[in-house]
Amino acid sequence: MKVKYALILLFIMFAAVSFSASVPLDVSIGEETIKVNNCNPSGGPALYHIRFYISNPYDVAMSVNYSYYDFATAMMVDGGRACTVPLHQSTYCTADVPVRLGNTGDGNTTLQLQLTASFMNNMTETRSKTFNITLLHFATSSEKNIESIISSSEARLTNVSLAVSSVCDDDICCGMGAPKSDVETARFLLTEARRKVETCEFSGALSDAISASALVSHAQGSYEEMLRKCNVVLELYKNARSNISKANSTLYAKAACGANVSESRNELAQAIYYYGESAKKIEADAYEEAQTLLLKALASANASMNKSGECPPSSLQPPLVTQPLPQQPQAPSAPQSDMLSKFIGALGYVVIAAIIIVVGAALYISFGKKWLEGGEAIRAEPGIPPSASGKAEELTVDHSKIDREFEEWLKQTESAEKEKRYKKGK
């Protein structure tokens, strides 16, 4: 029976606690807008004490913990225990909140503060409440000085970085290894300096910013010194490329015409080798070695053009279209025009001969007819009487003599024409 009553009493107590836990957490904050520095002026977070008033209406003691939003890590951070409130009592508690708003300038933001109450006899049973506190924050003079050094170094770094990356000529760039290394190190230090300002680590941020500024100055100086050497070498590199290209074109043309270019090819290959090796030296900032190689490349390219043989004469001149030389007089090769003129000349001779024959025949017919009709006979010579026989003598014409004279004249004419053409051919 006693055990039964004990169990009933215990059940009633747990029910009471459960009922009391369902009551909202009774807490208030005096100021919900606070003026704060971004960081502690000497470095580190700015620490602010936020007071709140909390009541415990429960039959057991209440432990109050808090958590806050950390701007540097962008996370809610556990702040630990604020206070313990006895049963059925009220009290003031304080939450110590570190503020790290470095590198944000002046402005306002919201800080989240969460209060969580747990009961001493049942730590798993909790009640909580969250407050949004407005922070009006300001940068300290220490932060501003460091920020000024960082910003100035970043601007100078940008200019030097662009300069050391643009010293090029078409496909080749000067290495600028030393200033580039300084630039990269300075960039890393400035990034670290800004990160440390955000977490209010002023001492480390200032050290990094000063080191970065010195490196930027060193990079600028080494860049200017290297630039003079680089420009000289790049000019030689451009000239060598031009001469090699010219030599290559010359050798190609002369090889095409049949000239001997074996020695020139060797010189050109040597020039190309020196040229390629010089590019490696330029990228490695070995400017003196690069200059020596480029001078050799120029010399070999010039020697390549000087050592090339000449094109054979026939290939240097365009082919001439000439008339064939005349043959010996006894066997001339007359063109078609000469053959035509010869034919026309022979035809003329034939016509003349025909005319003579026709005239002779006409005379024969005319005088013979008169004699047959009893007319006066033709005297062969003056003073000689005609024949007394009373018969007409036959008039004869020597045709063979005419033919011989015509053939002799024809041969003389042809011989004169041949001699004339022979002299003209010479």
C-alpha positions in Angstrom: 0.0 0.0 0.0 2.8 2.4 0.9 4.6 1.6 -2.3 1.5 2.4 -4.2 1.2 5.8 -2.7 4.9 6.5 -3.3 4.5 5.8 -7.0 1.5 8.0 -7.2 3.4 10.9 -5.6 6.3 10.5 -7.9 4.0 10.6 -10.9 2.4 13.8 -9.7 5.9 15.4 -9.3 6.9 14.6 -12.8 3.6 15.8 -14.2 4.1 19.1 -12.3 7.6 19.5 -13.7 6.3 18.7 -17.2 3.5 21.2 -16.9 5.9 23.9 -15.6 8.3 23.2 -18.5 5.6 24.0 -21.0 5.5 27.6 -19.7 7.5 30.0 -22.0 11.0 31.2 -20.9 10.5 34.5 -19.1 13.5 36.7 -20.1 14.1 40.2 -21.3 17.1 42.3 -22.6 17.6 45.9 -21.6 19.2 47.2 -24.9 18.5 45.7 -28.2 20.7 48.3 -30.1 24.3 48.6 -29.2 27.2 50.8 -30.5 30.3 48.8 -30.9 33.8 48.9 -32.5 34.6 46.5 -35.2 37.6 45.3 -33.2 39.5 46.2 -30.1 41.6 49.2 -30.9 44.8 47.4 -29.8 43.8 44.2 -31.6 41.6 41.3 -30.9 37.8 41.2 -30.7 35.7 43.9 -29.1 34.1 42.2 -26.1 30.6 43.3 -25.1 28.6 42.3 -22.0 24.9 41.9 -22.7 22.7 41.8 -19.6 19.4 40.2 -19.5 16.8 39.6 -16.8 15.4 36.0 -16.4 12.8 34.5 -14.1 12.5 30.8 -13.0 8.9 29.9 -12.2 9.7 26.2 -12.0 10.1 24.0 -8.9 13.7 23.1 -9.9 16.9 25.2 -10.4 17.4 26.4 -14.0 20.8 26.6 -15.8 21.0 29.3 -18.5 23.5 29.0 -21.4 23.9 31.3 -24.4 25.3 31.1 -28.0 25.9 34.0 -30.4 26.6 34.6 -34.1 30.4 35.0 -34.9 30.8 37.3 -37.9 34.4 36.1 -38.6 33.4 32.5 -39.0 29.7 33.0 -40.0 28.6 30.4 -37.5 26.7 30.2 -34.2 29.2 29.8 -31.4 28.6 28.4 -27.9 29.3 31.1 -25.3 29.0 28.8 -22.3 26.9 29.2 -19.1 25.5 32.7 -18.4 24.1 32.0 -15.0 22.0 29.6 -12.8 18.6 30.7 -11.6 17.2 29.1 -8.4 13.7 27.7 -8.4 10.9 30.4 -8.2 13.4 33.2 -8.5 14.5 35.9 -11.0 17.9 37.4 -11.6 20.2 39.4 -13.9 22.6 37.5 -16.0 25.3 38.5 -18.4 26.4 37.1 -21.8 29.9 38.1 -22.9 29.9 38.4 -26.6 33.1 39.0 -28.6 32.5 41.0 -31.8 34.8 40.7 -34.8 33.7 42.9 -37.6 37.1 43.8 -39.0 37.3 45.0 -42.7 33.6 45.9 -42.7 34.0 49.7 -42.2 31.2 51.6 -40.6 27.6 50.4 -40.6 25.1 48.3 -38.9 24.3 44.6 -38.6 22.3 42.2 -36.6 23.7 40.0 -33.9 21.8 36.8 -32.9 21.8 35.9 -29.2 20.2 32.6 -28.2 19.4 31.8 -24.5 18.8 28.2 -23.5 17.5 27.1 -20.1 17.8 23.5 -18.9 16.6 22.0 -15.6 19.0 20.6 -13.0 17.0 17.4 -12.5 16.4 16.8 -16.2 19.1 18.3 -18.4 17.4 17.0 -21.6 14.4 19.2 -21.0 15.2 22.7 -22.4 13.6 26.0 -23.1 15.1 28.7 -25.4 14.6 32.2 -26.7 16.5 34.1 -29.5 17.1 37.8 -29.6 18.2 39.9 -32.7 20.4 42.7 -31.4 21.2 45.6 -33.7 24.9 46.5 -33.7 26.0 50.0 -34.9 29.7 49.3 -35.6 32.7 51.6 -36.4 36.2 51.0 -37.6 39.0 52.1 -35.2 41.9 54.3 -36.3 44.2 51.2 -36.0 42.1 49.3 -38.4 41.9 52.2 -40.8 45.7 52.6 -40.9 46.2 48.9 -41.7 43.5 49.0 -44.3 45.2 52.0 -45.9 48.5 50.1 -46.2 46.8 47.1 -47.6 44.8 49.0 -50.2 47.8 51.0 -51.4 49.9 47.8 -51.8 47.1 46.1 -53.7 46.8 48.9 -56.2 50.6 48.9 -56.8 50.6 45.2 -57.0 47.9 45.2 -59.7 50.0 47.5 -61.9 53.2 45.6 -61.4 51.4 42.3 -62.1 50.0 43.5 -65.4 53.4 44.8 -66.4 55.4 41.7 -65.7 52.9 39.6 -67.6 52.8 41.6 -70.8 56.5 41.8 -71.9 56.0 39.7 -75.1 56.7 39.7 -78.8 54.1 37.5 -80.6 54.9 34.0 -79.4 57.6 34.7 -76.9 57.5 36.4 -73.5 60.3 37.4 -71.2 60.2 35.2 -68.1 60.3 38.0 -65.5 60.7 35.3 -62.9 62.0 37.4 -60.1 59.3 40.1 -60.2 56.6 37.5 -60.8 57.8 35.6 -57.7 57.7 38.9 -55.6 54.2 39.6 -57.0 52.8 36.2 -56.0 54.3 36.4 -52.5 53.0 39.9 -52.0 49.5 38.8 -53.2 49.5 36.0 -50.7 50.6 38.3 -47.8 48.0 40.9 -48.6 45.3 38.2 -48.7 46.5 37.0 -45.3 46.6 40.6 -44.0 42.9 41.1 -44.9 41.9 37.8 -43.3 43.7 38.8 -40.1 42.0 42.2 -40.1 38.6 40.4 -40.4 39.5 38.4 -37.3 40.9 41.6 -35.6 44.5 40.2 -35.6 46.0 43.7 -36.1 49.6 42.8 -35.2 49.8 40.0 -37.7 47.9 42.0 -40.4 50.2 44.9 -40.1 53.3 42.8 -40.4 52.0 41.1 -43.5 50.9 44.4 -45.1 54.3 46.0 -44.5 56.1 42.9 -45.9 53.8 42.9 -49.0 54.4 46.6 -49.6 58.2 46.0 -49.6 57.9 43.1 -52.0 55.8 45.2 -54.4 58.5 47.8 -54.4 61.2 45.2 -55.0 59.1 43.7 -57.8 58.8 47.1 -59.5 62.5 47.7 -59.3 63.5 44.3 -60.6 61.0 44.6 -63.4 62.4 47.9 -64.6 65.9 46.5 -64.6 64.9 43.4 -66.5 62.7 45.3 -68.9 65.7 47.0 -70.5 67.5 43.8 -71.1 64.3 42.1 -72.3 63.6 44.7 -74.9 67.0 44.5 -76.4 66.7 40.7 -76.7 63.2 40.8 -78.1 64.4 43.2 -80.8 67.1 40.8 -81.7 64.7 37.9 -81.6 62.4 39.7 -84.1 65.3 40.4 -86.5 66.5 36.9 -86.3 63.0 35.6 -87.1 62.8 37.9 -90.1 66.2 36.9 -91.5 65.5 33.2 -91.1 62.3 33.6 -92.9 64.0 35.5 -95.7 66.8 32.9 -95.9 64.3 30.1 -96.1 62.4 31.8 -99.0 65.7 32.4 -100.8 66.8 28.8 -100.5 63.5 27.5 -101.6 63.5 29.6 -104.7 67.1 28.7 -105.6 66.5 25.0 -104.9 63.6 25.2 -107.3 65.7 26.6 -110.1 68.4 23.9 -109.6 71.0 25.9 -107.7 73.3 24.1 -105.2 72.0 25.0 -101.7 73.5 22.2 -99.6 75.8 24.5 -97.6 73.1 27.0 -97.2 70.7 24.4 -95.8 73.2 23.6 -93.1 73.7 27.2 -92.2 69.9 27.7 -92.1 69.4 24.7 -89.8 72.1 26.1 -87.5 70.3 29.5 -87.4 67.0 27.8 -86.6 68.6 25.9 -83.8 70.2 29.0 -82.2 66.8 30.8 -82.6 64.9 28.0 -80.8 67.5 27.9 -78.0 67.3 31.6 -77.5 63.6 31.4 -76.9 64.2 29.1 -73.9 66.8 31.5 -72.5 64.5 34.5 -72.9 61.7 32.7 -71.0 64.3 31.8 -68.3 65.5 35.4 -68.0 69.0 34.4 -69.2 69.2 37.5 -71.4 73.0 37.6 -72.0 73.0 34.0 -73.2 69.9 34.6 -75.3 71.6 37.6 -76.9 74.7 35.5 -77.8 72.5 32.8 -79.4 70.5 35.4 -81.4 73.7 37.0 -82.8 74.8 33.5 -83.9 71.4 32.9 -85.5 71.6 36.2 -87.4 75.1 35.3 -88.6 74.1 31.8 -89.7 71.0 33.1 -91.5 73.1 35.7 -93.4 75.7 33.0 -94.3 72.9 30.8 -95.5 71.9 33.4 -98.1 75.5 34.2 -99.1 76.5 30.6 -99.6 73.7 29.6 -101.8 74.7 28.9 -105.4 73.4 30.7 -108.4 70.7 29.4 -110.7 71.9 28.0 -114.0 71.7 30.7 -116.8 68.9 28.8 -118.7 66.8 28.9 -115.7 67.5 32.5 -115.0 66.1 33.7 -118.4 62.8 32.9 -120.0 62.9 30.6 -123.0 63.4 32.5 -126.3 61.2 31.6 -129.4 63.6 31.8 -132.3 63.5 30.9 -136.1 65.6 27.8 -137.0 68.9 28.6 -138.5 69.0 28.5 -142.4 70.5 25.4 -144.0 73.2 25.3 -146.6 72.4 27.0 -150.0 72.4 23.7 -151.8 69.5 22.3 -149.7 67.4 25.3 -148.5 64.3 24.7 -146.5 62.0 27.3 -147.8 58.9 28.3 -145.8 55.4 27.9 -147.3 55.4 31.6 -148.4 58.6 31.1 -150.4 57.1 28.0 -152.1 54.0 30.0 -153.0 56.1 32.8 -154.6 58.1 30.3 -156.5 55.0 28.7 -157.8 53.6 32.0 -158.9 56.9 32.9 -160.6 57.0 29.6 -162.5 53.4 30.1 -163.5 54.4 33.6 -164.9 57.2 32.0 -166.9 54.8 29.5 -168.4 52.3 32.2 -169.3 55.1 34.3 -171.1 56.2 31.2 -173.0 52.6 30.5 -174.0 52.2 34.0 -175.3 55.4 33.7 -177.3 54.2 30.5 -178.8 50.8 31.9 -179.6 52.3 35.0 -181.2 54.6 32.8 -183.3 51.8 30.6 -184.4 49.8 33.7 -185.4 52.6 35.0 -187.5 53.1 31.6 -189.1 49.4 31.3 -190.0 49.2 34.9 -191.3 52.3 34.8 -193.6 51.7 31.3 -194.8 48.1 32.1 -195.8 49.3 35.0 -198.0 51.8 32.9 -199.7 49.3 30.2 -200.6 46.9 32.8 -202.1 49.7 34.1 -204.4 50.6 37.2 -202.6 53.9 38.7 -202.4 56.3 36.4 -200.8 58.1 37.6 -197.7 61.7 38.3 -198.4 64.2 36.9 -196.0 66.5 39.8 -196.5 66.1 43.1 -198.3 67.4 43.1 -201.9 66.9 39.4 -202.5 64.1 38.5 -204.9 61.7 35.8 -204.2 62.2 32.3 -205.6 61.5 32.0 -209.3 60.0 28.6 -208.9 56.7 30.3 -208.2 56.1 28.2 -205.1 55.8 29.7 -201.7 58.5 28.8 -199.3 57.4 27.4 -195.9 57.9 29.8 -193.0 59.6 27.9 -190.2 59.8 28.9 -186.4 62.5 27.3 -184.3 60.4 26.4 -181.1 63.2 24.4 -179.5 65.4 27.5 -179.4 62.6 29.5 -177.7 62.2 26.7 -175.1 65.9 26.5 -174.4 66.1 30.3 -173.9 63.0 30.1 -171.6 64.5 27.3 -169.5 67.9 29.1 -169.3 66.2 32.3 -168.1 64.1 30.3 -165.6 67.2 28.7 -164.1 69.0 32.0 -163.8 66.0 33.6 -162.1 65.6 30.6 -159.6 69.4 30.8 -158.9 69.1 34.5 -158.1 66.1 34.0 -155.8 67.9 31.2 -153.9 71.0 33.3 -153.4 68.8 36.2 -152.2 67.0 34.0 -149.6 70.3 32.5 -148.4 71.8 35.9 -147.8 68.6 37.0 -146.0 68.8 33.9 -143.7 72.3 34.7 -142.7 
